[in-house]
Amino acid sequence: MPDIKIVTEVAGRVCALPVEIGGSVGDGDDVAFVEAMKMEIPVASPAAGKLKLILVNIDEVVVEGQVLAVIET
């Protein structure tokens, strides 16, 4: 099965990573939250699968289009 990259659509600071590596995610489940302009923006999984990699840490500053995590479907 192919791996799917989870990408942020906003620049900001990673403020939460609610799913651990190996955890199951559903289509549309939030896998990260990025704080931008004093708002917490959810970053959702585009498909169901298992979280394979987390490529960022809490408090890390990310840019628009950056890959935050990878799931395997």
PEHU-V789815 format. One line per field, one symbol per residue. ss: DSSP state (@ for helix, = for strand, . for the rest). A space follows every 10 residues. Layout:
ss->???
This chain:
ss->..=====... .=====.... ...==....= ======..== ====....== ====...... ==....==== ==.
